[in-house]
Each structure stands twice: as structure tokens, then as C-alpha cells.
């Protein structure tokens, strides 16, 4: 993502006391292809345990915080 967009999202998260994890290993999103095509994009992902299995798990707190962040971004 662009530094400007990243700082915008981080600023909204900080102002609203939403914890953000910036570094993820071992995966990719469609946002990588969009960014390489020159589109300004930033992935908002919910951490998943046991991904691609029948028992995937997420934290309900992470879900609500990601939703809250998405709504705040769209309103700004």
C-alpha cells in the first residue's frame, strides 16, 4: 500500500484505539495484484487460526475491530 494510505488508516486506528498488526508472514491477498497494477489499495484482514480447514477460528474482538475500522475509513 502507499505510505499515504497506510498513514491515513493507521491514524484512524490510533485515534479510535483500534490495535493494528502491520506485518503478516506466509500469505498474500488480492491487494498485492491491485497495488502492482498501480491502484492505491490496502488490505484489511482478520487474523485466522487453522486457515483453509473445517475449523477456522477468528477472534470476535478482531472481527468487530476490523469492521469498526472499515466503517471509520469509509466515513473519512
Z-matrix of the N, CA and C atoms (Angstrom, degrees):
N
C 1 1.452
C 2 1.522 1 109.26
N 3 1.300 2 116.12 1 159.24
C 4 1.457 3 119.86 2 178.43
C 5 1.527 4 109.57 3 -71.63
N 6 1.314 5 115.45 4 151.86
C 7 1.461 6 120.42 5 179.70
C 8 1.531 7 110.54 6 -61.65
N 9 1.308 8 116.82 7 -38.41
C 10 1.466 9 121.12 8 -179.89
C 11 1.533 10 110.98 9 -62.96
N 12 1.331 11 116.90 10 -46.30
C 13 1.463 12 120.59 11 179.43
C 14 1.527 13 110.56 12 -66.76
N 15 1.325 14 116.67 13 -41.87
C 16 1.466 15 120.65 14 179.28
C 17 1.532 16 110.29 15 -60.27
N 18 1.335 17 117.08 16 -45.77
C 19 1.465 18 120.42 17 179.36
C 20 1.527 19 111.92 18 -65.24
N 21 1.320 20 117.00 19 -35.45
C 22 1.465 21 121.87 20 176.85
C 23 1.531 22 110.26 21 -61.00
N 24 1.321 23 116.60 22 -49.24
C 25 1.467 24 121.49 23 -178.85
C 26 1.528 25 110.54 24 -66.96
N 27 1.330 26 117.04 25 -43.60
C 28 1.464 27 120.34 26 178.86
C 29 1.526 28 111.33 27 -61.96
N 30 1.332 29 116.95 28 -37.43
C 31 1.459 30 120.98 29 178.60
C 32 1.518 31 112.02 30 -64.41
N 33 1.318 32 116.31 31 -43.03
C 34 1.468 33 120.55 32 177.46
C 35 1.527 34 110.04 33 -63.65
N 36 1.328 35 116.76 34 -43.87
C 37 1.466 36 120.60 35 179.77
C 38 1.528 37 110.95 36 -62.14
N 39 1.323 38 116.28 37 -45.35
C 40 1.467 39 120.15 38 -178.80
C 41 1.525 40 110.91 39 -63.94
N 42 1.324 41 116.78 40 -45.06
C 43 1.464 42 121.77 41 -179.53
C 44 1.527 43 111.54 42 -59.88
N 45 1.325 44 116.52 43 -32.22
C 46 1.464 45 121.67 44 -177.38
C 47 1.524 46 113.29 45 -103.79
N 48 1.341 47 116.35 46 12.09
C 49 1.467 48 123.57 47 176.55
C 50 1.527 49 112.56 48 55.58
N 51 1.337 50 115.28 49 43.50
C 52 1.459 51 121.54 50 176.35
C 53 1.520 52 107.51 51 -103.63
N 54 1.326 53 116.97 52 121.05
C 55 1.461 54 120.88 53 179.44
C 56 1.521 55 110.16 54 -70.29
N 57 1.340 56 115.44 55 138.48
C 58 1.461 57 121.68 56 -178.97
C 59 1.521 58 109.03 57 -128.84
N 60 1.314 59 116.72 58 132.85
C 61 1.461 60 122.56 59 173.17
C 62 1.521 61 106.83 60 -103.62
N 63 1.333 62 116.72 61 120.08
C 64 1.461 63 120.02 62 -174.27
C 65 1.518 64 114.35 63 -90.22
N 66 1.302 65 117.36 64 -27.48
C 67 1.461 66 119.42 65 -173.68
C 68 1.523 67 110.08 66 -108.81
N 69 1.318 68 115.21 67 127.49
C 70 1.460 69 122.21 68 177.98
C 71 1.519 70 107.41 69 -127.78
N 72 1.314 71 117.15 70 138.43
C 73 1.463 72 120.23 71 178.60
C 74 1.522 73 110.28 72 -116.52
N 75 1.308 74 115.32 73 153.80
C 76 1.461 75 120.60 74 172.63
C 77 1.508 76 115.53 75 75.59
N 78 1.313 77 117.71 76 29.73
C 79 1.459 78 118.65 77 178.67
C 80 1.514 79 111.51 78 -166.52
N 81 1.313 80 115.12 79 171.27
C 82 1.457 81 120.99 80 176.67
C 83 1.523 82 108.54 81 -149.15
N 84 1.314 83 115.69 82 167.27
C 85 1.462 84 121.04 83 177.94
C 86 1.519 85 108.90 84 -131.48
N 87 1.319 86 116.17 85 172.03
C 88 1.462 87 120.68 86 175.34
C 89 1.521 88 111.44 87 -64.48
N 90 1.318 89 117.71 88 -18.83
C 91 1.464 90 121.16 89 179.93
C 92 1.525 91 111.22 90 -62.99
N 93 1.327 92 117.93 91 -28.95
C 94 1.466 93 120.62 92 178.73
C 95 1.521 94 110.54 93 -61.84
N 96 1.309 95 117.25 94 -44.01
C 97 1.468 96 121.14 95 179.05
C 98 1.523 97 110.64 96 -67.02
N 99 1.311 98 117.42 97 -39.28
C 100 1.468 99 121.11 98 178.58
C 101 1.521 100 110.36 99 -64.12
N 102 1.331 101 116.64 100 -42.89
C 103 1.463 102 120.96 101 179.80
C 104 1.525 103 110.76 102 -64.32
N 105 1.324 104 116.90 103 -43.32
C 106 1.466 105 120.72 104 178.59
C 107 1.523 106 111.69 105 -64.33
N 108 1.323 107 117.60 106 -25.49
C 109 1.464 108 121.73 107 177.65
C 110 1.529 109 111.55 108 -83.55
N 111 1.328 110 116.56 109 0.35
C 112 1.454 111 120.62 110 177.07
C 113 1.516 112 115.26 111 94.61
N 114 1.323 113 117.00 112 6.71
C 115 1.467 114 120.54 113 178.95
C 116 1.524 115 109.96 114 -87.76
N 117 1.301 116 116.32 115 139.42
C 118 1.451 117 120.77 116 177.99
C 119 1.526 118 108.19 117 -79.04
N 120 1.307 119 117.42 118 113.85
C 121 1.462 120 121.23 119 -175.99
C 122 1.518 121 110.10 120 -146.46
N 123 1.319 122 114.63 121 157.39
C 124 1.460 123 120.32 122 175.42
C 125 1.534 124 107.72 123 -146.88
N 126 1.315 125 117.78 124 127.12
C 127 1.468 126 118.85 125 179.84
C 128 1.529 127 111.11 126 -78.79
N 129 1.311 128 115.86 127 137.50
C 130 1.460 129 122.03 128 171.34
C 131 1.521 130 105.64 129 -114.12
N 132 1.310 131 116.13 130 110.62
C 133 1.468 132 120.78 131 -172.87
C 134 1.524 133 110.48 132 -119.91
N 135 1.304 134 115.38 133 147.36
C 136 1.459 135 122.16 134 174.49
C 137 1.526 136 107.31 135 -99.60
N 138 1.338 137 118.00 136 125.17
C 139 1.461 138 119.66 137 178.35
C 140 1.531 139 111.16 138 -57.78
N 141 1.321 140 115.62 139 136.38
C 142 1.465 141 121.91 140 -177.60
C 143 1.523 142 109.40 141 -124.72
N 144 1.308 143 115.88 142 135.82
C 145 1.464 144 121.68 143 173.77
C 146 1.520 145 107.62 144 -102.73
N 147 1.308 146 117.06 145 139.35
C 148 1.472 147 123.66 146 -179.05
C 149 1.531 148 111.68 147 61.67
N 150 1.333 149 115.89 148 45.01
C 151 1.458 150 120.60 149 -177.28
C 152 1.528 151 112.17 150 -60.18
N 153 1.302 152 116.89 151 148.21
C 154 1.469 153 125.46 152 -179.25
C 155 1.529 154 112.69 153 60.58
N 156 1.321 155 116.62 154 34.26
C 157 1.465 156 120.68 155 174.86
C 158 1.531 157 108.25 156 -130.19
N 159 1.323 158 115.88 157 175.68
C 160 1.463 159 119.67 158 179.98
C 161 1.524 160 112.60 159 -73.81
N 162 1.318 161 117.15 160 -11.47
C 163 1.466 162 120.32 161 -175.56
C 164 1.534 163 112.11 162 -121.70
N 165 1.325 164 116.61 163 39.72
C 166 1.463 165 119.18 164 176.60
C 167 1.522 166 109.24 165 -55.71
N 168 1.327 167 115.45 166 142.41
C 169 1.462 168 119.97 167 -178.88
C 170 1.519 169 109.80 168 -133.47
N 171 1.339 170 116.01 169 140.38
C 172 1.453 171 121.40 170 171.85
C 173 1.520 172 108.31 171 -131.22
N 174 1.307 173 115.29 172 158.95
C 175 1.458 174 120.74 173 174.44
C 176 1.525 175 108.16 174 -82.59
N 177 1.314 176 117.00 175 131.75
C 178 1.458 177 120.77 176 178.39
C 179 1.530 178 110.13 177 -64.10
N 180 1.324 179 117.02 178 -30.43
C 181 1.469 180 121.36 179 176.63
C 182 1.526 181 109.86 180 -66.21
N 183 1.347 182 117.17 181 -44.67
C 184 1.468 183 120.77 182 176.72
C 185 1.526 184 110.74 183 -60.59
N 186 1.324 185 116.62 184 -41.37
C 187 1.463 186 121.26 185 178.75
C 188 1.531 187 110.67 186 -59.54
N 189 1.324 188 116.55 187 -50.98
C 190 1.466 189 120.49 188 -177.53
C 191 1.531 190 111.63 189 -65.93
N 192 1.333 191 117.22 190 -38.77
C 193 1.463 192 119.92 191 178.46
C 194 1.525 193 111.74 192 -67.20
N 195 1.320 194 117.57 193 -38.04
C 196 1.467 195 120.74 194 177.54
C 197 1.523 196 110.40 195 -66.33
N 198 1.314 197 116.73 196 -42.84
C 199 1.463 198 120.91 197 177.26
C 200 1.527 199 110.90 198 -62.42
N 201 1.317 200 116.47 199 -44.28
C 202 1.465 201 121.31 200 178.61
C 203 1.529 202 110.30 201 -60.58
N 204 1.332 203 117.03 202 -45.13
C 205 1.463 204 121.05 203 179.44
C 206 1.525 205 110.95 204 -62.58
N 207 1.311 206 117.19 205 -43.60
C 208 1.467 207 121.36 206 178.78
C 209 1.532 208 111.03 207 -59.93
N 210 1.316 209 116.80 208 -44.57
C 211 1.466 210 120.58 209 179.13
C 212 1.527 211 111.39 210 -64.79
N 213 1.323 212 116.74 211 -41.14
C 214 1.466 213 120.25 212 178.64
C 215 1.527 214 111.35 213 -64.95
N 216 1.321 215 117.26 214 -40.51
C 217 1.471 216 121.10 215 177.93
C 218 1.520 217 109.96 216 -61.79
N 219 1.320 218 116.24 217 -45.18
C 220 1.470 219 119.74 218 -176.92
C 221 1.529 220 112.15 219 -67.12
N 222 1.306 221 117.54 220 -25.32
C 223 1.473 222 120.98 221 179.76
C 224 1.524 223 112.53 222 -86.07
N 225 1.331 224 116.74 223 -11.78
C 226 1.459 225 120.70 224 -179.62
C 227 1.503 226 110.06 225 -106.25
